[in-house]
């Protein structure tokens, strides 16, 4: 059989899983009882091919301990591709008993793998379903469902969110989609939200498939909190947002977060203006939970609201007339983005639609650099000329102070 036919028959469907992963587990404490009490724990997983690629074996080492036991729980999975049936069989075993469970079987369609079989839970027969989705180069999502009524109804009882990291333990820099989020908060409550955000919402969001790029206090608006997160694709954005906002961390802390906010709907969905205009990878690791605020410099975000998509002419104008003036004022450009008009795959969180913009980011020599830029005669002339055609309004220059755990710093 040719390599092309081998690829088409399904035997390589699990190749994405080869390698090492960090895993966030969300699991119901009590299954098939109507419970909504989820426990969270973490694991490391490694997966290697066997039988020349016809199967694989993974090892799962967690930081969770079963009640009454003194060793962390471990698991292993054996997956084998049945050449005759063109069908995957999957067996699971755990360190609690060392016994392979009966297999679940199935395959992939449209990027989603579904596998079903008959298992036993606490002495009663159940139908089990494993589902793989949200598969990218550096992320994947697995969840398990049980049915006690022969498949008429299903309960999801376990999520595993898998993320790869580089050799230094950092998330790969592969976000082609970015959200720029500006929140208006109730007077005096910005630090309260930032403390909660940096304690509970950084690692928990990244674990399900997004990348927290930066969090900032706006220097010119005491009740504004601005932050950015990135995604590898629109499909993975939808998967990640469903995972976070449907998961236990947000459910536990959403009331406290929402209580600080007046408005959270000022959100722009962005993509790199050009392949080379994406933000660079972070120069240093993010500070740990509990880190105290330190001088992290100043970042400027310039928002140019437009009459037409930036690609229709303003992008070239910006590069020709505006960008050269940044360095003269003490701003070092970091990235340039334009509005992404791809339909919002997670309408529960609205984004600004039909409002084309070009957004640029720069590191500032000092807090006055954006003001020096705005005062430049050539900048003012470029803005005046662009207001006759491209610009809806003069560019907004947001002066931002990175928070203690912001990855993007000045």
C-alpha positions in Angstrom: 0.0 0.0 0.0 1.3 3.5 -0.9 2.1 6.0 1.8 -0.9 8.1 0.5 -3.3 5.2 1.0 -1.9 4.4 4.4 -2.5 8.0 5.5 -6.1 7.9 4.2 -7.0 4.7 5.9 -6.8 6.2 9.4 -3.7 4.6 10.8 -2.0 8.0 11.3 -5.0 9.7 13.0 -3.3 9.6 16.4 0.1 10.8 15.2 -0.7 14.3 16.6 -0.4 12.7 20.1 3.2 11.6 19.9 5.5 13.4 22.2 5.3 15.1 25.6 2.4 17.1 27.0 1.3 18.9 30.1 -2.3 18.0 31.0 -5.0 19.8 33.0 -7.6 17.4 34.3 -11.2 18.4 35.2 -13.1 15.4 36.6 -16.4 15.0 38.3 -15.9 13.7 41.9 -19.2 11.7 41.7 -20.4 10.3 38.3 -23.9 9.6 37.3 -25.3 11.2 40.4 -26.3 14.6 39.1 -23.2 16.2 40.7 -21.6 19.4 39.5 -18.6 19.2 41.8 -15.4 19.1 39.7 -11.9 18.4 40.9 -8.9 19.8 39.1 -5.5 18.2 38.9 -2.5 18.1 36.6 -0.4 15.5 34.9 2.5 14.9 32.5 1.9 12.6 29.5 4.2 11.1 27.0 3.1 9.1 23.9 5.2 6.9 21.6 4.3 4.9 18.5 4.5 1.1 18.4 4.2 -1.5 15.7 5.6 0.7 13.0 2.9 3.3 13.6 -0.1 1.0 13.8 -0.5 2.0 17.4 0.8 4.0 20.3 1.3 3.8 24.1 1.1 6.7 26.5 2.1 7.1 30.1 0.1 9.4 32.3 1.6 10.6 35.6 -0.6 12.9 37.7 -0.4 14.8 41.0 -3.7 13.3 42.1 -4.0 10.7 44.8 -6.9 8.3 45.3 -8.4 8.4 48.8 -6.4 6.3 51.3 -3.4 6.0 48.9 0.0 7.5 49.3 1.2 7.5 45.7 0.2 9.8 42.8 -2.2 8.2 40.4 -0.7 6.9 37.1 -2.4 5.6 34.0 -1.5 4.2 30.6 -3.3 3.9 27.3 -2.8 1.4 24.5 -4.2 2.3 21.1 -4.1 -0.1 18.1 -5.4 0.4 14.6 -7.2 -2.7 13.2 -6.1 -2.8 9.6 -8.9 -5.1 8.4 -11.7 -3.0 9.9 -9.9 0.4 9.6 -10.9 1.0 13.2 -9.1 2.1 16.4 -9.4 0.2 19.7 -8.3 1.9 22.9 -7.6 0.3 26.2 -7.0 2.1 29.5 -5.4 1.0 32.8 -4.7 2.8 36.0 -2.3 2.2 38.9 -5.3 1.7 41.3 -5.7 -1.9 40.0 -3.3 -2.5 37.1 -6.1 -4.0 34.9 -6.8 -3.1 31.3 -10.4 -2.0 30.9 -12.5 -3.3 28.0 -11.8 -1.4 24.8 -13.6 1.5 23.2 -13.6 1.6 19.5 -14.1 4.1 16.6 -12.4 6.6 14.5 -12.0 10.2 13.3 -14.3 12.3 11.1 -13.9 16.0 10.3 -11.1 16.3 12.8 -13.0 14.8 15.8 -12.4 11.3 17.1 -15.3 9.4 18.7 -14.8 6.0 20.4 -17.5 4.0 22.3 -17.6 0.8 24.3 -19.2 -1.0 27.2 -17.5 -0.4 30.6 -18.4 -0.8 34.2 -18.7 1.9 36.8 -19.0 1.0 40.5 -20.4 -2.4 39.6 -23.0 -1.2 37.1 -22.7 -1.5 33.3 -22.3 1.8 31.5 -21.7 2.8 27.9 -18.6 5.0 27.6 -17.6 7.5 24.9 -14.1 9.0 24.4 -14.0 12.2 22.2 -10.9 13.9 20.9 -11.3 17.4 19.5 -9.5 20.8 19.4 -6.5 19.2 17.8 -3.6 21.4 16.8 0.1 21.3 16.6 0.4 22.1 20.3 -2.9 21.5 21.9 -5.7 18.8 22.1 -8.8 18.1 24.1 -10.1 14.7 25.3 -13.3 14.2 27.2 -15.1 11.1 28.5 -18.9 10.6 28.7 -20.9 7.8 30.4 -24.5 6.7 29.7 -26.4 4.5 32.1 -29.4 4.2 29.8 -27.9 2.6 26.7 -26.9 5.9 25.0 -30.2 7.8 25.4 -28.5 10.4 27.6 -24.9 11.1 28.3 -22.9 12.8 31.2 -19.5 14.2 30.6 -17.3 13.4 33.6 -13.7 14.0 32.7 -11.8 16.6 30.5 -8.1 16.4 29.7 -6.6 19.6 28.2 -3.2 18.9 26.6 -0.6 21.6 25.9 2.9 21.3 24.5 5.6 23.6 25.8 9.0 24.3 24.4 12.3 23.2 25.9 12.2 26.0 28.4 8.7 25.2 29.4 7.0 28.1 27.6 3.9 27.9 25.3 4.8 27.9 21.6 4.3 31.3 20.0 1.7 30.2 17.4 -1.2 32.6 17.9 -2.6 33.7 14.6 -5.8 35.2 16.2 -5.7 37.7 19.0 -8.3 39.3 21.2 -7.7 42.9 22.5 -10.0 43.3 25.5 -10.7 46.6 27.3 -12.8 46.5 30.4 -14.4 49.4 32.2 -14.5 48.6 35.9 -16.4 50.0 38.9 -14.5 52.8 40.6 -11.6 51.6 42.8 -11.9 47.9 41.9 -9.3 47.5 39.3 -6.6 46.0 41.6 -9.2 43.6 43.0 -9.9 42.2 39.5 -6.2 42.1 38.7 -5.4 40.1 41.9 -8.2 37.6 41.1 -7.2 37.4 37.4 -3.5 36.7 38.0 -4.2 34.2 40.7 -7.0 32.2 39.0 -7.3 33.0 35.3 -3.8 32.8 33.8 -2.8 29.2 33.9 -6.5 28.0 33.8 -7.0 29.8 30.4 -3.7 28.7 29.0 -4.3 25.1 30.0 -7.4 24.8 27.7 -5.7 26.2 24.6 -5.1 29.9 24.7 -2.1 32.1 25.4 -2.2 35.1 27.8 -0.1 37.7 26.1 -0.4 40.6 28.4 -2.4 42.3 31.2 -2.3 46.1 31.8 -3.4 49.0 33.8 -4.3 52.0 31.6 -2.3 55.0 32.8 -4.8 57.5 31.6 -8.0 55.8 32.9 -8.0 54.6 36.5 -10.8 52.2 36.0 -9.7 50.6 32.7 -8.1 47.1 32.6 -6.8 46.0 29.2 -5.6 42.5 28.3 -4.8 40.3 25.3 -4.9 36.6 24.6 -4.0 34.6 21.5 -5.1 31.5 19.7 -3.6 29.2 17.1 -6.7 29.3 14.9 -10.4 30.3 15.0 -11.5 26.7 15.5 -9.1 26.3 18.5 -10.3 29.6 19.8 -13.9 28.3 19.9 -12.8 25.1 21.6 -10.7 26.9 24.2 -13.4 29.4 25.1 -16.0 26.7 25.5 -13.6 24.8 27.7 -12.7 27.8 30.0 -16.2 29.4 30.3 -17.9 26.1 30.7 -15.3 24.8 33.2 -15.0 24.8 36.9 -12.5 27.7 37.4 -14.7 30.3 35.7 -17.8 29.0 37.4 -16.2 29.3 40.8 -14.9 32.8 40.3 -17.1 34.5 37.7 -19.4 36.2 40.2 -16.4 37.8 41.9 -15.0 38.9 38.6 -18.2 40.2 37.2 -18.9 42.2 40.3 -15.9 44.4 39.5 -17.1 45.3 36.0 -19.3 47.9 34.3 -18.6 46.8 30.8 -16.5 43.9 29.2 -17.8 44.1 25.6 -15.0 46.3 24.1 -13.3 43.5 22.3 -11.5 43.5 19.0 -10.7 40.3 17.1 -7.4 40.8 15.3 -4.9 39.0 13.0 -1.4 39.9 12.0 -1.3 42.6 9.3 1.5 40.6 7.6 3.3 37.4 8.4 6.3 39.3 9.8 4.2 41.7 11.9 3.2 39.2 14.7 4.3 40.0 18.2 7.7 38.4 19.1 7.9 35.6 21.7 8.3 36.8 25.2 11.8 37.7 26.3 11.4 36.2 29.7 9.2 33.8 31.6 6.1 35.0 33.2 6.3 35.8 36.9 4.8 33.2 39.3 1.6 33.4 41.1 1.9 35.8 44.0 4.6 38.0 42.4 4.6 41.6 43.5 4.3 44.4 41.0 7.7 45.7 39.7 8.7 48.3 37.2 7.8 46.6 33.9 8.1 49.7 31.7 5.3 51.0 29.5 3.6 49.6 26.5 1.7 51.7 23.9 -1.2 50.3 21.9 -2.3 52.4 19.0 -5.8 51.9 17.7 -6.6 53.3 14.3 -10.4 53.1 13.6 -10.9 53.0 9.8 -13.6 53.6 7.2 -12.6 50.5 5.3 -10.5 47.4 6.0 -6.8 48.3 6.5 -5.8 46.0 3.6 -7.6 48.4 1.2 -4.9 51.0 1.5 -4.4 52.2 5.0 -1.9 49.4 5.9 0.5 50.6 3.3 -0.1 54.2 4.3 0.6 53.4 7.9 3.9 51.6 7.0 4.9 54.5 4.8 3.9 57.6 6.8 3.1 56.6 10.4 5.4 53.8 11.4 8.7 55.6 10.8 7.7 58.3 13.3 7.5 55.9 16.2 11.2 55.5 16.9 11.7 59.2 16.8 9.4 59.6 19.7 10.9 56.7 21.7 8.6 53.8 20.8 10.0 50.5 19.6 7.4 48.7 17.4 6.4 45.2 18.4 3.6 44.1 16.2 0.9 45.3 13.8 -2.6 43.8 13.5 -5.8 44.4 11.6 -9.4 43.5 12.3 -10.3 39.9 11.6 -13.8 39.7 10.2 -14.1 35.9 10.6 -17.5 35.2 12.2 -17.3 35.0 16.0 -17.3 31.3 16.9 -18.2 32.0 20.5 -21.1 34.5 20.5 -21.5 34.2 24.2 -18.6 36.7 24.3 -19.4 39.5 21.8 -16.7 41.2 19.7 -16.8 44.4 17.8 -18.0 43.5 14.3 -18.1 45.6 11.2 -15.6 48.1 12.7 -12.3 47.9 10.7 -9.2 48.9 12.5 -5.4 48.7 12.5 -3.8 48.1 15.9 -0.1 48.5 16.6 1.9 47.8 19.7 5.2 49.3 20.8 7.5 49.3 23.8 8.1 52.8 25.2 11.4 54.4 26.3 9.4 56.1 29.0 5.8 56.9 29.9 5.8 60.2 27.9 6.8 58.6 24.6 3.1 58.3 23.3 2.6 62.0 24.2 5.7 63.0 22.3 4.5 61.0 19.3 1.1 62.8 19.4 2.8 66.2 19.6 5.1 65.6 16.6 4.2 68.0 13.7 4.7 65.2 11.1 2.4 62.9 13.1 -0.3 65.5 13.4 0.0 66.2 9.6 -0.2 62.5 8.8 -3.3 62.1 11.0 -4.9 65.2 9.4 -4.3 63.9 5.9 -5.6 60.4 6.8 -8.8 61.8 8.4 -9.8 63.0 4.9 -10.1 59.4 3.7 -9.0 56.4 5.8 -9.3 57.3 9.5 -12.6 57.7 11.3 -10.9 59.5 14.2 -7.5 60.4 15.4 -5.6 57.2 16.6 -6.1 56.3 20.2 -2.7 56.0 22.0 -3.2 53.7 25.0 -0.5 54.1 27.6 -0.3 50.8 29.5 1.5 49.6 32.6 2.0 45.8 32.6 0.8 44.0 35.7 3.1 41.8 37.8 2.3 38.6 35.7 2.0 40.2 32.3 4.2 38.3 29.8 4.3 41.4 27.5 6.4 44.1 29.2 7.8 47.4 28.4 
